[in-house]
Amino acid sequence: MYERKDAFYTRAKREGYRSRAAYKLEELAKQYKLFRPGARVVDLGAWPGGWMQVVAEAVGPAGCVIGVDLQPIAAISGALHAKGLQGDITDHKVLDRVIECAGGKVDVVLSDLSPKLSGIRDRDEANSIVLWQIALDVTHRILKPGGTLVVKLFMREATKPYLDQLRLQFREVRSTKPDATRKGSAELYAVAQGFKPPPASSAVL
């Protein structure tokens, strides 16, 4: 069992972040230079908005941050360039709204999508794999050539084939486990940079 109210949780509350996961993204952003001022970013599975807070600070008011989740996302204080959309990202209408709000294709896609765990390993793993693929399918639709995808994974048998799939579509792909990850967690993140769009006929969405 992990201690929910650990040092990162306490720090997040003190510094005004909605989630301790903000520090994972801060670390990834610094290590891989994910964001630049004025960039357009989409955050999948964005609730409660901790990652959106980090991105809004990084891209500044000239940028754009669109967070999507099944749950409503409260407005980010002082960040009019950050917008939360409630809906299912596999719905074409929701995806069209994302593109409209972003003003076109984006520079970075973030995916912190995670299934509701049932405790049944095979079922949870299958649901995770579906979400990984959803993130990639959305990326095909909305990411600019040369752009970046950051997606949360779990260390399972399916991880390597998924990373291999990313390597066919991105110039460079690395997997990493941020320091803010809870001890004992199987969570890791794939950082895929230099997007090479597939032929239009192969896009899923």
BAVEXDO-338867 format. One record per residue: residue in three letters; x, y, z of N, C-alpha, C in turn. Coordinates in pm, whole numbers, plus 50000, padded with zeros to 5 digits. Example, Ala and Ser with C-alpha at 12.3 -4.5 7.8 and 13.67 -1.06 7.14 Angstrom:
2
ALA513194943150780512304955050780513204967050780;SER512854977550708513674989450714512905000350787;
END
This chain:
205
MET500844988050000500005000050000500885012550000;TYR500415023149931501175035549933500495045650024;GLU501285054950066500765065650150500345077150059;ARG499025079450049498515089649957499055103349991;LYS499095106550118499535119750159501035119750187;ASP501805117350080503255117150093503815131250074;ALA505145132150061505785145350053505335153149930;PHE505145146249816504725153249695503275157949706;TYR502445150149771501065154049795501015166849879;THR501795166749987501835178350077502375190550005;ARG503415188649925504005199649851503005205449750;ALA502255196549682501265201149585500215209949652;LYS499745205649769498765213649842499335227149881;ARG500585227249924501235239649968501435249349852;GLU501785243949734502125252449620500935254949526;GLY499775249649562498575252749486498315244149365;TYR499025232849353498745223749242497615214249280;ARG496815210749183495645202349209495995187649226;SER497175183849185497585169849191499085168749208;ARG499515158549282500955155949297501575152149163;ALA500735147849066501225144148934501845156048861;ALA501565168248908502155180148846503685179148847;TYR504235173248952505695172548963506295162348867;LYS505515152248831505985142848729506155150248597;LEU505135158148561505205165348434506285176048437;GLU506435182948549507505192848560508865186548532;GLU509095174648590510365167748569510545163748423;LEU509495158148363509575154048223509795166148132;ALA509095177048162509215189048080510645194548082;LYS511255194448199512625199448211513615190148142;GLN513445177248160514385167548105514325167047952;TYR513125167847896512955165947752512555178747678;LYS512565190047749512235202947686510925202047608;LEU509865198447680508585195547616507845207847566;PHE507965219047638507115230547608507945242947577;ARG507385251147494507975264247464506875274647474;PRO507235287247500506215297747504505435298247373;GLY504125299147384503285299947266502845286547210;ALA503285275447270502925262247218501465258947245;ARG500915250147161499555245247179499625230747226;VAL498925227847335499045214847402497665209347435;VAL497475196347413496255189447452496585179047558;ASP495795178947664495995170047778494805160547786;LEU495025147647760493965137547764493915131447904;GLY492705130047958492575125148095493065135648192;ALA492605148048171493205159648238492735162148380;TRP491585156548421491075159248555492085154548659;PRO492305162448767491615174748809492215187548753;GLY493285186348673493865198148610495275201548653;GLY495925192748728497295195448774498275197048659;TRP498165188448558499055189848442498735202548365;MET497465205948356497095218248285497725230448351;GLN497805230548484498445241648555499905243048515;VAL500605231748510502035231848473502215236848331;VAL501385231748239501515235648099501165250348078;ALA500115254948146499705268948132500835278348171;GLU501555274848277502695282948320503815282548217;ALA504035270548158505155268848066504935275647931;VAL503715274947877503485280447743503105295147747;GLY502665299947862502315314047876501035317747804;PRO500585330147820499305334547762499265334347611;ALA500425333847545500435332847399500175318647352;GLY500225309047446499995295147413498555291147435;CYS498315278047430496965272747442497035258947506;VAL496195256747606496135243747674494685239047674;ILE494455227347616493115221547614493165208347692;GLY492395207647800492315195447879490985188547853;VAL491015175247835489795167647806489645156447908;ASP488445155047961488185144248056486685141448061;LEU486335129448106484925126148127484345134148243;GLN485235138248336484815146348450484995161248418;PRO484135169748472484315184148450485585189248516;ILE486295198048449487545203548498487325218148535;ALA487555221648659487385235448703488375244548632;ALA487965256948607488815266648539490125268648614;ILE491215270348538492525272948596492625287748627;SER492785291148753492815305148796493935312848726;GLY493585324248669494575332948607495125327948476;ALA494485317848416494995312148291493855310948190;LEU493525321948126492445322048028492805313647905;HIS494095310947886494535302947770494445287947798;ALA493945284047914493755269947948492255267247957;LYS491805257247883490365254247877490125239347898;GLY489175236347984488795222448008487545218847930;LEU487565207347864486415202247791485965189047852;GLN484685187747879484155175347932483605166947818;GLY484075154547807483585145847702484485134047680;ASP484055125247592484785113047557485645115947435;ILE486945114747450487865118547343487725109447221;THR487085097847234486865089247118485665093847036;ASP484915103547087483775109147016484285119346914;HIS483945117446789484445126446683484065140946710;LYS482875143146765482445156846793483315163346899;VAL483705155547001484585160847105485955164047047;LEU486445155346963487755157546901487725169846810;ASP486625171546740486485183546656486505196246742;ARG485865195646859485875207246951487285210246999;VAL488065199647025489445201547069490245208946962;ILE490115204446839490845210746729490405225246710;GLU489105227546723488575241146708489105250246818;CYS489085245346942489565253447055491055256247045;ALA491805246446994493255248046982493645256346862;GLY492705258546770493015266346651493785258446548;GLY493625245346549494335236846453495115226046523;LYS496035220046453496845209246512497795214846617;VAL498215206046707498945210446826500385205746827;ASP501155211546918502575208446928502855196347018;VAL502005194547119502225183847217500895177547255;VAL500875164247263499735156947319500225149847444;LEU499515152047554499805145347680498675135647709;SER499005123747757497965114147795498275108347933;ASP497395111848027497475106048160496265096848181;LEU495735091948069494565083148073494855070548153;SER493895066848237494065054848320492695048748343;PRO492575035348334491265029048354490905028548502;LYS489615027248528489195024348664489575009848695;LEU490405008048795490934994748822489884985848887;SER489814973548838488864963748891489514954148989;GLY490854953748986491574944049068491794930848996;ILE491224929548878491424917548796492514920748695;ARG493664914948711494854918948636494644918948485;ASP494114908048431493964906948285493014917648232;ARG491924920148304490964930148261491584944148267;ASP492264947148377492874960348392493944962748287;GLU494734952248256495764953748155495154956048018;ALA494094948747986493434950447857492864964547843;ASN492264969647950491704983147946492794993747931;SER493954991447995495075000747982495565001347839;ILE495684989747776496174989047638495234996547544;VAL493934995247567492955002547486493195017647497;LEU493455022447618493685036747639494985041347574;TRP496015032947578497265036447511497015038547362;GLN496225029547304495955030547161495085042547129;ILE494145045647218493315057547198494185069947192;ALA495155070747283496065082347285496805083547152;LEU497235072247097497965072646971497035076146854;ASP495825070846858494865074046752494525088846750;VAL494335094546869494055108946879495245116946827;THR496445112346862497665118946818497725119646666;HIS497345108846599497355108846452496485120046396;ARG495435123246467494485133246418494905147646450;ILE495525149746564495665163746608497105168646624;LEU498115159846614499485164146639500175168646510;LYS500885179746519501655184746406502825175246373;PRO503255174946248504495168046216505635173746300;GLY506455164846355507555169246440507175171146585;GLY505875169246617505385171546753505725160346851;THR505235161946973505595153047084504365146847147;LEU504475134047182503465126847259504095121947389;VAL503415124547500503815119047631502635110847681;VAL502855098047705501755089247742502135080547862;LYS501195079747958501425071448076501205056848040;LEU502155048548081502085034148059502225027048193;PHE502125013848187502415005548304503334994448259;MET504264990548344505264980548308504614966848300;ARG504144963448180503484950748154504044944948025;GLU503594933047990504114926447870503824934647744;ALA502724941847745502344949447626503134962347609;THR503924966147708504634978947701505634979247586;LYS506444968847572507474968747468506864969547327;PRO505834961447296505244962847162504704976847136;TYR504154983147239503624996747221504765006547194;LEU505855005347269507005014047245507575011847105;ASP507584999347061508054996246925507155002846822;GLN505855002946848504915009646759505195024646753;LEU505465030646868505785044846870507055047646791;ARG508025038846798509315041146729509155041346577;LEU508085035446527507825035846383507245049346341;GLN506735056946439506005069146408506625081746466;PHE507705080146542508395091646601509895090046582;ARG510575101246571512015101246551512755095246670;GLU512285098446791512955093646912511925090347019;VAL512075078747081511155074147184511955069347305;ARG511605074747422512255070547546511205067847652;SER511505058747742510615056047854511335059747983;THR510585065048078511195070048200510215069448316;LYS510745069348436509925069148557510295081248642;PRO509465091648642509805103748718509995101048867;ASP510795109348931511055107849075509785109149158;ALA508815116649108507585118749184506635106849179;THR506975096649101506155084549097506195077649232;ARG505045072849276504995066149407505855053649407;LYS506495051049519507335039249534506485026649513;GLY507025017449438506325004949413505355005449298;SER505145017249239504215018649127504825012749000;ALA503975006448918504415001048789504325011448678;GLU504015023648716503805034348619505115039248559;LEU505085042148429506185049148363505605057248249;TYR506425065748190505955074348083506815072447959;ALA506145071947844506835072047715506845086347665;VAL508015090947623508165104247563508595102147419;ALA507685105147327507945102847185508015116347114;GLN509135119247051509355132346990509695130946842;GLY509285140846764509535140646620508505132246547;PHE507235136046558506135128346501506205127846348;LYS506045115646295505985113246151504585108346118;PRO503695117046074502315113146050502195101345954;PRO501295091845985501075080745893500295085445771;PRO500255077545665499425081345552497975083345594;ALA497285092645530495925096045568495025083845572;SER495235074345482494385062445472494505053345592;SER495605054845671495835045845785495345051645915;ALA494885064245917494415070446040493135063546088;VAL493035061646219491895054446275490735063646299;LEU491005075546353489915084946387489635094246270;
END
